[in-house]
Amino acid sequence: MTDKRPIGFIDSGVGGLTVVKEALKQLPNENILYMGDTARCPYGPRPAEQVIKFTWEMTNHLVEQGIKMLVIACNTATAVVLEEIKETLPIPVIGVILPGTRAAVKKTKNKNVGIIGTLGTVKSGAYETALKEKVPELVVTSLACPKFVSVVESNEYHSSVAKKIVAETLTPLLSKNIDTLVLGCTHYPLLRPIIQNVMGENVTLIDSGAETVGEVSMLLDYFEISNSPKNGREICRFYTTGSAKLFKEIAEDWLPIDHIKVEHIDLGGV
Protein backbone atom coordinates (compact mmCIF):
# COMPACT_ATOMS: atom_id res chain seq x y z
CA MET A 1 0.00 0.00 0.00
CA THR A 2 1.27 3.46 -0.83
CA ASP A 3 0.11 6.86 0.36
CA LYS A 4 1.27 9.89 -1.63
CA ARG A 5 -0.32 12.46 0.67
CA PRO A 6 2.22 14.85 2.23
CA ILE A 7 3.42 15.00 5.83
CA GLY A 8 2.71 18.38 7.42
CA PHE A 9 5.23 20.20 9.62
CA ILE A 10 4.33 23.30 11.65
CA ASP A 11 6.50 25.65 13.69
CA SER A 12 6.44 29.17 15.13
CA GLY A 13 9.00 30.18 12.48
CA VAL A 14 12.00 28.74 10.65
CA GLY A 15 13.11 26.45 13.49
CA GLY A 16 11.17 23.46 12.21
CA LEU A 17 13.37 23.49 9.11
CA THR A 18 15.87 21.60 11.28
CA VAL A 19 13.28 18.80 11.49
CA VAL A 20 12.56 18.98 7.76
CA LYS A 21 16.30 18.70 7.06
CA GLU A 22 16.35 15.40 8.90
CA ALA A 23 13.13 14.28 7.19
CA LEU A 24 14.64 14.92 3.75
CA LYS A 25 17.48 12.59 4.74
CA GLN A 26 15.54 9.84 6.56
CA LEU A 27 12.33 9.90 4.48
CA PRO A 28 13.50 10.41 0.87
CA ASN A 29 10.18 9.40 -0.71
CA GLU A 30 7.84 11.49 1.41
CA ASN A 31 6.09 14.65 0.22
CA ILE A 32 6.44 17.57 2.63
CA LEU A 33 4.40 20.66 3.48
CA TYR A 34 5.83 23.12 5.99
CA MET A 35 4.11 26.05 7.70
CA GLY A 36 6.11 28.60 9.70
CA ASP A 37 4.30 31.35 11.61
CA THR A 38 7.21 33.79 11.34
CA ALA A 39 4.97 36.87 11.57
CA ARG A 40 3.94 35.92 15.11
CA CYS A 41 7.18 34.29 16.25
CA PRO A 42 8.37 33.72 18.95
CA TYR A 43 5.71 31.62 20.68
CA GLY A 44 7.75 31.13 23.87
CA PRO A 45 6.71 34.33 25.71
CA ARG A 46 3.06 34.18 24.58
CA PRO A 47 0.12 33.10 26.78
CA ALA A 48 -0.95 29.47 26.30
CA GLU A 49 -4.31 30.56 24.80
CA GLN A 50 -2.53 32.38 21.96
CA VAL A 51 -0.19 29.47 21.28
CA ILE A 52 -3.18 27.13 21.09
CA LYS A 53 -5.05 29.46 18.71
CA PHE A 54 -2.07 30.04 16.41
CA THR A 55 -1.12 26.35 16.34
CA TRP A 56 -4.66 25.37 15.38
CA GLU A 57 -4.67 27.98 12.59
CA MET A 58 -1.52 26.46 11.10
CA THR A 59 -2.84 22.94 11.62
CA ASN A 60 -6.12 23.67 9.87
CA HIS A 61 -4.30 25.24 6.92
CA LEU A 62 -2.26 22.08 6.36
CA VAL A 63 -5.18 19.73 7.03
CA GLU A 64 -7.02 21.52 4.23
CA GLN A 65 -4.08 20.62 1.96
CA GLY A 66 -4.73 16.93 2.63
CA ILE A 67 -1.82 15.90 4.88
CA LYS A 68 -1.62 12.31 6.18
CA MET A 69 0.36 13.09 9.35
CA LEU A 70 1.14 16.23 11.37
CA VAL A 71 4.48 16.95 13.04
CA ILE A 72 4.31 19.78 15.58
CA ALA A 73 7.93 20.85 15.09
CA CYS A 74 7.72 23.45 17.84
CA ASN A 75 8.49 22.63 21.47
CA THR A 76 6.31 25.41 22.88
CA ALA A 77 3.29 24.27 20.86
CA THR A 78 4.01 20.61 21.68
CA ALA A 79 4.04 21.40 25.40
CA VAL A 80 0.76 23.34 25.24
CA VAL A 81 -1.51 21.77 22.64
CA LEU A 82 -0.18 18.41 21.35
CA GLU A 83 -2.68 16.27 23.27
CA GLU A 84 -5.68 18.37 22.18
CA ILE A 85 -4.72 18.16 18.51
CA LYS A 86 -3.95 14.43 18.75
CA GLU A 87 -7.40 13.76 20.20
CA THR A 88 -9.16 15.91 17.58
CA LEU A 89 -7.55 14.99 14.26
CA PRO A 90 -8.19 11.68 12.47
CA ILE A 91 -4.52 11.49 11.37
CA PRO A 92 -1.38 10.66 13.41
CA VAL A 93 0.07 13.68 15.25
CA ILE A 94 3.55 13.76 16.77
CA GLY A 95 5.40 16.35 18.87
CA VAL A 96 9.09 16.92 19.53
CA ILE A 97 9.38 16.58 23.32
CA LEU A 98 9.11 12.83 24.00
CA PRO A 99 11.62 11.80 21.30
CA GLY A 100 14.12 14.29 22.74
CA THR A 101 13.72 12.96 26.28
CA ARG A 102 14.14 9.35 25.14
CA ALA A 103 17.42 10.23 23.43
CA ALA A 104 18.67 12.13 26.52
CA VAL A 105 17.97 9.20 28.83
CA LYS A 106 19.94 6.92 26.48
CA LYS A 107 22.94 9.25 26.24
CA THR A 108 23.50 10.56 29.77
CA LYS A 109 26.13 8.75 31.80
CA ASN A 110 26.20 10.86 34.98
CA LYS A 111 22.41 11.41 35.06
CA ASN A 112 22.81 15.20 34.87
CA VAL A 113 20.71 16.50 31.98
CA GLY A 114 20.26 20.09 30.86
CA ILE A 115 17.29 21.48 28.95
CA ILE A 116 17.40 24.74 27.00
CA GLY A 117 14.21 26.09 25.50
CA THR A 118 11.86 29.03 25.17
CA LEU A 119 10.23 30.65 28.18
CA GLY A 120 7.01 28.78 27.40
CA THR A 121 8.65 25.36 27.11
CA VAL A 122 10.72 25.77 30.27
CA LYS A 123 7.76 27.16 32.23
CA SER A 124 5.60 24.20 31.18
CA GLY A 125 8.04 21.74 32.78
CA ALA A 126 7.17 19.26 30.00
CA TYR A 127 10.73 18.03 29.47
CA GLU A 128 11.50 17.70 33.16
CA THR A 129 8.26 15.80 33.79
CA ALA A 130 8.88 13.43 30.86
CA LEU A 131 12.49 12.79 31.92
CA LYS A 132 11.63 12.16 35.58
CA GLU A 133 8.87 9.75 34.60
CA LYS A 134 11.49 7.65 32.81
CA VAL A 135 14.35 7.99 35.32
CA PRO A 136 13.24 9.58 38.64
CA GLU A 137 16.81 10.04 39.91
CA LEU A 138 17.86 12.26 37.01
CA VAL A 139 19.09 15.74 37.91
CA VAL A 140 17.45 18.08 35.39
CA THR A 141 18.50 21.71 34.95
CA SER A 142 16.29 23.84 32.71
CA LEU A 143 17.28 27.21 31.27
CA ALA A 144 15.17 29.58 29.17
CA CYS A 145 17.10 31.14 26.28
CA PRO A 146 14.65 33.78 25.02
CA LYS A 147 17.10 35.57 22.70
CA PHE A 148 18.09 32.50 20.66
CA VAL A 149 14.96 32.38 18.49
CA SER A 150 15.26 36.05 17.49
CA VAL A 151 18.88 35.52 16.43
CA VAL A 152 17.84 32.64 14.17
CA GLU A 153 14.73 34.32 12.76
CA SER A 154 16.75 37.40 11.80
CA ASN A 155 19.27 35.19 9.96
CA GLU A 156 22.11 36.16 12.31
CA TYR A 157 22.98 32.69 13.55
CA HIS A 158 26.47 32.78 11.98
CA SER A 159 27.32 36.19 13.46
CA SER A 160 29.55 37.39 16.30
CA VAL A 161 26.37 38.69 17.96
CA ALA A 162 25.07 35.11 18.10
CA LYS A 163 28.33 33.91 19.71
CA LYS A 164 28.10 36.60 22.39
CA ILE A 165 24.42 35.94 23.17
CA VAL A 166 24.90 32.16 23.37
CA ALA A 167 28.00 32.43 25.58
CA GLU A 168 26.33 34.86 28.01
CA THR A 169 23.05 32.92 28.16
CA LEU A 170 24.57 29.47 28.76
CA THR A 171 27.02 30.56 31.49
CA PRO A 172 24.74 29.33 34.36
CA LEU A 173 24.90 25.77 32.96
CA LEU A 174 28.69 25.51 32.93
CA SER A 175 28.91 24.77 36.67
CA LYS A 176 26.13 22.15 36.70
CA ASN A 177 28.17 19.05 35.68
CA ILE A 178 25.80 18.41 32.76
CA ASP A 179 26.91 15.68 30.33
CA THR A 180 23.82 15.84 28.07
CA LEU A 181 22.02 18.95 26.85
CA VAL A 182 18.66 18.81 25.08
CA LEU A 183 18.13 21.51 22.46
CA GLY A 184 14.50 21.96 23.48
CA CYS A 185 13.58 24.31 20.63
CA THR A 186 13.82 23.44 16.96
CA HIS A 187 15.48 26.81 16.24
CA TYR A 188 18.49 25.93 18.39
CA PRO A 189 20.22 23.39 16.07
CA LEU A 190 20.99 26.31 13.75
CA LEU A 191 23.15 27.57 16.64
CA ARG A 192 24.55 24.10 17.37
CA PRO A 193 28.25 24.77 16.59
CA ILE A 194 28.25 27.81 18.90
CA ILE A 195 26.35 25.97 21.66
CA GLN A 196 28.78 23.02 21.43
CA ASN A 197 31.75 25.35 21.63
CA VAL A 198 30.40 27.06 24.76
CA MET A 199 29.37 23.83 26.52
CA GLY A 200 32.52 21.90 25.58
CA GLU A 201 33.12 18.74 23.59
CA ASN A 202 32.30 16.45 26.53
CA VAL A 203 28.64 17.54 26.56
CA THR A 204 26.37 15.59 24.19
CA LEU A 205 23.81 17.77 22.43
CA ILE A 206 20.40 16.23 21.72
CA ASP A 207 18.48 17.60 18.74
CA SER A 208 14.86 16.89 19.73
CA GLY A 209 13.64 17.60 16.19
CA ALA A 210 16.04 15.16 14.55
CA GLU A 211 15.05 12.47 17.06
CA THR A 212 11.40 13.07 16.15
CA VAL A 213 11.90 12.05 12.51
CA GLY A 214 12.89 8.54 13.61
CA GLU A 215 9.49 8.25 15.28
CA VAL A 216 7.75 9.66 12.19
CA SER A 217 9.38 6.90 10.14
CA MET A 218 8.16 4.28 12.59
CA LEU A 219 4.59 5.65 12.54
CA LEU A 220 4.51 5.67 8.73
CA ASP A 221 5.27 1.96 8.82
CA TYR A 222 2.88 1.24 11.70
CA PHE A 223 -0.09 2.93 10.00
CA GLU A 224 1.01 1.66 6.55
CA ILE A 225 0.92 5.15 5.04
CA SER A 226 4.44 5.39 3.57
CA ASN A 227 4.93 6.68 0.06
CA SER A 228 6.61 4.20 -2.27
CA PRO A 229 10.04 4.69 -3.90
CA LYS A 230 8.26 4.23 -7.23
CA ASN A 231 6.35 7.47 -6.67
CA GLY A 232 9.20 9.32 -4.95
CA ARG A 233 9.00 12.86 -3.61
CA GLU A 234 6.98 15.21 -5.82
CA ILE A 235 6.15 18.00 -3.35
CA CYS A 236 8.28 19.99 -0.91
CA ARG A 237 6.40 23.22 -0.30
CA PHE A 238 6.84 25.94 2.31
CA TYR A 239 4.37 28.48 3.71
CA THR A 240 5.21 31.44 5.95
CA THR A 241 3.13 34.16 7.55
CA GLY A 242 6.10 36.53 7.42
CA SER A 243 8.67 37.52 4.79
CA ALA A 244 8.89 34.88 2.07
CA LYS A 245 12.25 36.37 1.01
CA LEU A 246 13.89 36.04 4.44
CA PHE A 247 12.38 32.58 4.95
CA LYS A 248 13.76 31.49 1.57
CA GLU A 249 17.25 32.77 2.43
CA ILE A 250 17.36 30.73 5.65
CA ALA A 251 15.80 27.66 4.01
CA GLU A 252 18.31 27.74 1.17
CA ASP A 253 21.18 28.04 3.66
CA TRP A 254 19.91 25.17 5.80
CA LEU A 255 18.28 22.67 3.42
CA PRO A 256 19.83 20.61 0.61
CA ILE A 257 17.16 21.65 -1.92
CA ASP A 258 17.42 23.69 -5.10
CA HIS A 259 14.68 26.13 -6.17
CA ILE A 260 12.84 26.29 -2.84
CA LYS A 261 9.29 27.55 -3.19
CA VAL A 262 7.99 29.72 -0.36
CA GLU A 263 4.46 31.12 -0.30
CA HIS A 264 3.26 33.89 2.02
CA ILE A 265 0.02 33.01 3.84
CA ASP A 266 -2.00 35.34 6.05
CA LEU A 267 -3.48 33.52 9.05
CA GLY A 268 -4.75 36.56 10.92
CA GLY A 269 -3.51 39.22 13.26
CA VAL A 270 -1.03 39.17 16.10
C-alpha positions as CSV (number, residue, x, y, z in Angstrom):
1,M,0.0,0.0,0.0
2,T,1.3,3.5,-0.8
3,D,0.1,6.9,0.4
4,K,1.3,9.9,-1.6
5,R,-0.3,12.5,0.7
6,P,2.2,14.8,2.2
7,I,3.4,15.0,5.8
8,G,2.7,18.4,7.4
9,F,5.2,20.2,9.6
10,I,4.3,23.3,11.7
11,D,6.5,25.7,13.7
12,S,6.4,29.2,15.1
13,G,9.0,30.2,12.5
14,V,12.0,28.7,10.7
15,G,13.1,26.4,13.5
16,G,11.2,23.5,12.2
17,L,13.4,23.5,9.1
18,T,15.9,21.6,11.3
19,V,13.3,18.8,11.5
20,V,12.6,19.0,7.8
21,K,16.3,18.7,7.1
22,E,16.3,15.4,8.9
23,A,13.1,14.3,7.2
24,L,14.6,14.9,3.8
25,K,17.5,12.6,4.7
26,Q,15.5,9.8,6.6
27,L,12.3,9.9,4.5
28,P,13.5,10.4,0.9
29,N,10.2,9.4,-0.7
30,E,7.8,11.5,1.4
31,N,6.1,14.6,0.2
32,I,6.4,17.6,2.6
33,L,4.4,20.7,3.5
34,Y,5.8,23.1,6.0
35,M,4.1,26.0,7.7
36,G,6.1,28.6,9.7
37,D,4.3,31.3,11.6
38,T,7.2,33.8,11.3
39,A,5.0,36.9,11.6
40,R,3.9,35.9,15.1
41,C,7.2,34.3,16.2
42,P,8.4,33.7,19.0
43,Y,5.7,31.6,20.7
44,G,7.7,31.1,23.9
45,P,6.7,34.3,25.7
46,R,3.1,34.2,24.6
47,P,0.1,33.1,26.8
48,A,-1.0,29.5,26.3
49,E,-4.3,30.6,24.8
50,Q,-2.5,32.4,22.0
51,V,-0.2,29.5,21.3
52,I,-3.2,27.1,21.1
53,K,-5.1,29.5,18.7
54,F,-2.1,30.0,16.4
55,T,-1.1,26.3,16.3
56,W,-4.7,25.4,15.4
57,E,-4.7,28.0,12.6
58,M,-1.5,26.5,11.1
59,T,-2.8,22.9,11.6
60,N,-6.1,23.7,9.9
61,H,-4.3,25.2,6.9
62,L,-2.3,22.1,6.4
63,V,-5.2,19.7,7.0
64,E,-7.0,21.5,4.2
65,Q,-4.1,20.6,2.0
66,G,-4.7,16.9,2.6
67,I,-1.8,15.9,4.9
68,K,-1.6,12.3,6.2
69,M,0.4,13.1,9.3
70,L,1.1,16.2,11.4
71,V,4.5,16.9,13.0
72,I,4.3,19.8,15.6
73,A,7.9,20.9,15.1
74,C,7.7,23.5,17.8
75,N,8.5,22.6,21.5
76,T,6.3,25.4,22.9
77,A,3.3,24.3,20.9
78,T,4.0,20.6,21.7
79,A,4.0,21.4,25.4
80,V,0.8,23.3,25.2
81,V,-1.5,21.8,22.6
82,L,-0.2,18.4,21.4
83,E,-2.7,16.3,23.3
84,E,-5.7,18.4,22.2
85,I,-4.7,18.2,18.5
86,K,-4.0,14.4,18.8
87,E,-7.4,13.8,20.2
88,T,-9.2,15.9,17.6
89,L,-7.5,15.0,14.3
90,P,-8.2,11.7,12.5
91,I,-4.5,11.5,11.4
92,P,-1.4,10.7,13.4
93,V,0.1,13.7,15.2
94,I,3.5,13.8,16.8
95,G,5.4,16.3,18.9
96,V,9.1,16.9,19.5
97,I,9.4,16.6,23.3
98,L,9.1,12.8,24.0
99,P,11.6,11.8,21.3
100,G,14.1,14.3,22.7
101,T,13.7,13.0,26.3
102,R,14.1,9.3,25.1
103,A,17.4,10.2,23.4
104,A,18.7,12.1,26.5
105,V,18.0,9.2,28.8
106,K,19.9,6.9,26.5
107,K,22.9,9.3,26.2
108,T,23.5,10.6,29.8
109,K,26.1,8.8,31.8
110,N,26.2,10.9,35.0
111,K,22.4,11.4,35.1
112,N,22.8,15.2,34.9
113,V,20.7,16.5,32.0
114,G,20.3,20.1,30.9
115,I,17.3,21.5,28.9
116,I,17.4,24.7,27.0
117,G,14.2,26.1,25.5
118,T,11.9,29.0,25.2
119,L,10.2,30.7,28.2
120,G,7.0,28.8,27.4
121,T,8.6,25.4,27.1
122,V,10.7,25.8,30.3
123,K,7.8,27.2,32.2
124,S,5.6,24.2,31.2
125,G,8.0,21.7,32.8
126,A,7.2,19.3,30.0
127,Y,10.7,18.0,29.5
128,E,11.5,17.7,33.2
129,T,8.3,15.8,33.8
130,A,8.9,13.4,30.9
131,L,12.5,12.8,31.9
132,K,11.6,12.2,35.6
133,E,8.9,9.7,34.6
134,K,11.5,7.7,32.8
135,V,14.3,8.0,35.3
136,P,13.2,9.6,38.6
137,E,16.8,10.0,39.9
138,L,17.9,12.3,37.0
139,V,19.1,15.7,37.9
140,V,17.5,18.1,35.4
141,T,18.5,21.7,35.0
142,S,16.3,23.8,32.7
143,L,17.3,27.2,31.3
144,A,15.2,29.6,29.2
145,C,17.1,31.1,26.3
146,P,14.6,33.8,25.0
147,K,17.1,35.6,22.7
148,F,18.1,32.5,20.7
149,V,15.0,32.4,18.5
150,S,15.3,36.0,17.5
151,V,18.9,35.5,16.4
152,V,17.8,32.6,14.2
153,E,14.7,34.3,12.8
154,S,16.7,37.4,11.8
155,N,19.3,35.2,10.0
156,E,22.1,36.2,12.3
157,Y,23.0,32.7,13.5
158,H,26.5,32.8,12.0
159,S,27.3,36.2,13.5
160,S,29.5,37.4,16.3
161,V,26.4,38.7,18.0
162,A,25.1,35.1,18.1
163,K,28.3,33.9,19.7
164,K,28.1,36.6,22.4
165,I,24.4,35.9,23.2
166,V,24.9,32.2,23.4
167,A,28.0,32.4,25.6
168,E,26.3,34.9,28.0
169,T,23.1,32.9,28.2
170,L,24.6,29.5,28.8
171,T,27.0,30.6,31.5
172,P,24.7,29.3,34.4
173,L,24.9,25.8,33.0
174,L,28.7,25.5,32.9
175,S,28.9,24.8,36.7
176,K,26.1,22.2,36.7
177,N,28.2,19.1,35.7
178,I,25.8,18.4,32.8
179,D,26.9,15.7,30.3
180,T,23.8,15.8,28.1
181,L,22.0,19.0,26.9
182,V,18.7,18.8,25.1
183,L,18.1,21.5,22.5
184,G,14.5,22.0,23.5
185,C,13.6,24.3,20.6
186,T,13.8,23.4,17.0
187,H,15.5,26.8,16.2
188,Y,18.5,25.9,18.4
189,P,20.2,23.4,16.1
190,L,21.0,26.3,13.8
191,L,23.1,27.6,16.6
192,R,24.6,24.1,17.4
193,P,28.3,24.8,16.6
194,I,28.2,27.8,18.9
195,I,26.4,26.0,21.7
196,Q,28.8,23.0,21.4
197,N,31.8,25.3,21.6
198,V,30.4,27.1,24.8
199,M,29.4,23.8,26.5
200,G,32.5,21.9,25.6
201,E,33.1,18.7,23.6
202,N,32.3,16.4,26.5
203,V,28.6,17.5,26.6
204,T,26.4,15.6,24.2
205,L,23.8,17.8,22.4
206,I,20.4,16.2,21.7
207,D,18.5,17.6,18.7
208,S,14.9,16.9,19.7
209,G,13.6,17.6,16.2
210,A,16.0,15.2,14.5
211,E,15.1,12.5,17.1
212,T,11.4,13.1,16.1
213,V,11.9,12.1,12.5
214,G,12.9,8.5,13.6
215,E,9.5,8.3,15.3
216,V,7.7,9.7,12.2
217,S,9.4,6.9,10.1
218,M,8.2,4.3,12.6
219,L,4.6,5.6,12.5
220,L,4.5,5.7,8.7
221,D,5.3,2.0,8.8
222,Y,2.9,1.2,11.7
223,F,-0.1,2.9,10.0
224,E,1.0,1.7,6.6
225,I,0.9,5.1,5.0
226,S,4.4,5.4,3.6
227,N,4.9,6.7,0.1
228,S,6.6,4.2,-2.3
229,P,10.0,4.7,-3.9
230,K,8.3,4.2,-7.2
231,N,6.3,7.5,-6.7
232,G,9.2,9.3,-4.9
233,R,9.0,12.9,-3.6
234,E,7.0,15.2,-5.8
235,I,6.1,18.0,-3.4
236,C,8.3,20.0,-0.9
237,R,6.4,23.2,-0.3
238,F,6.8,25.9,2.3
239,Y,4.4,28.5,3.7
240,T,5.2,31.4,5.9
241,T,3.1,34.2,7.6
242,G,6.1,36.5,7.4
243,S,8.7,37.5,4.8
244,A,8.9,34.9,2.1
245,K,12.3,36.4,1.0
246,L,13.9,36.0,4.4
247,F,12.4,32.6,4.9
248,K,13.8,31.5,1.6
249,E,17.3,32.8,2.4
250,I,17.4,30.7,5.6
251,A,15.8,27.7,4.0
252,E,18.3,27.7,1.2
253,D,21.2,28.0,3.7
254,W,19.9,25.2,5.8
255,L,18.3,22.7,3.4
256,P,19.8,20.6,0.6
257,I,17.2,21.6,-1.9
258,D,17.4,23.7,-5.1
259,H,14.7,26.1,-6.2
260,I,12.8,26.3,-2.8
261,K,9.3,27.5,-3.2
262,V,8.0,29.7,-0.4
263,E,4.5,31.1,-0.3
264,H,3.3,33.9,2.0
265,I,0.0,33.0,3.8
266,D,-2.0,35.3,6.1
267,L,-3.5,33.5,9.0
268,G,-4.8,36.6,10.9
269,G,-3.5,39.2,13.3
270,V,-1.0,39.2,16.1
